[in-house]
Amino acid sequence: MIRLTDVKKSFSSNHVLRGINLHVPKGESMVVIGGSGTGKSILIKSVLGLVTPDAGEILVDGKDATKGDRDAFLARFGMLFQGGALFDSLPVWQNVAFRLMRGSLKRPKDEAREIAIEKLRRVGLKPDVADRYPAELSGGMQKRVGLARAIAAEPEIIFFDEPTTGLDPIMSGVINDLIREIVVEMGATTMTITHDMSSVRTIADKVAMLHDGVIQWTGPVAEMDASGDPYLTQFVSGSAKGPIEAVR
Amino acid sequence: MSILAAIGAATLAFLASIGRIAIFAGQTVSHLIRPPFYFKEFGQQLLQIGYFSLPVVGLTTIFTGGALALQIYAGGARFNAEAVVPQIVAIGIVRELGPVLVGLMIAARVTSSIAAEIATMKVTEQIDALVTLSTHPMKYLTVPRVLAALLVVPLLTGIGDIIGIFGGFLVATKTLGFNEAAYLQNTADFLQSTDILSSLAKGAVFGTIAALMGCYYGMNSGRGAQGVGGATKASVQAAAILILAANFILTGVFFSA
């Protein structure tokens, strides 16, 4: 469904992506792992067109992701941002129903609100949260609202950027379980960016290890621990010794 | 680096920023005339830029009008021309001080607020979120702000002109001994429609500059709190300088000859 071929991206002399090759089949949950600053977020932003790659090809369902109707293309995606990226000026329900109140997916206001409350309930938030503003919510609640927004229009493809960053282990577990449940329930194709190994084990069907601008290893999550790949082994064990430099 | 090279680099950087701002303005116009239009956001900006700026505009212009009356009276006394206070206050406020002060107050209040808000949205990935939600940031953020400023700042300028003249009227009639009816008559007789039109036109241009600079620097801010602070500072500086430069040009266009 999503295929990246030799995708490259540099910022001045910093070559972030040096030739990414990755395939995410339809309905699969792919988790991309790697250290901080290795270009994981740039990778998913390249697919969404938020960052323009310098070279390479990104295909979604065999079609070039950079060409064609952008609105129709983006309407197929949902995205949970690392910090939530909720709009401060809008109440929670309008954040969740943002896509349902504008553009090609526009619905009547009451219907959009109803769907938003239903999605909030789906991520474990009570309806009274709907009229509060993002600044009034805890970090965990903001992540849940971000998740509700990502699934509000029932997209075919969902991206999760560091879904558990900044959360305590219990809340991280809750978010991981929610993501897994929703992904299975919706049958969506997903890409998750993380360096949290508990997220990997809960969410992933397949894992891709990004280091030094290329995918060092990719395979089923069940094979991750016995992969024999020195980069992946070091990352999974959290050891300072190995091919990945501890000080970058 | 030699001095010439440094001057050359600075000149190139300056010209490049003018080019980027011109492209940004062109993109804004292009989005202004193409749907979708976000009327709710436009309405909110009319309130934010127009209604909520009234107190600062009113206070600025009333004090300036009053001070101007005192200055003209004191200066005019040197050559027995104290009687020209109503005329000079009117022309000074309507042609120059009204639009310029309103423009600068809008730059201080609105440009800074727009730049800080949009820059914060950028560093917290809210701009990226808008894109992923199939909403163009230029249409949703820039167009409503620039259009609202274009329409509402001339109105604020007109109100500022009236309040400024009223400030002069208060000082002249309550402390300098001018007759109220004669003061108003002199003001009305002396002002021409060109004076008022130039004032409103300047307001439209200054409002557009103020909103455009806030949006441009917000959208192009650096990372983190320092990026937001830098964008806010740069936007107000650019808006203030461009407003004063535009005022010089517009004054030449309207009143030279």
Interface residues (C-beta under 8 A of the other chain):
Chain A: K45 L48 G49 L50 R70 D71 L74 A75 F77 G78 M79 F81 Q82 G83 A85 L86 F87 D88 F98 R99 R102 G103 S104 R149
Chain B: P36 Y38 T120 M121 T124 E125 Q126 D128 A129 V131 T132 L133 S134 T135
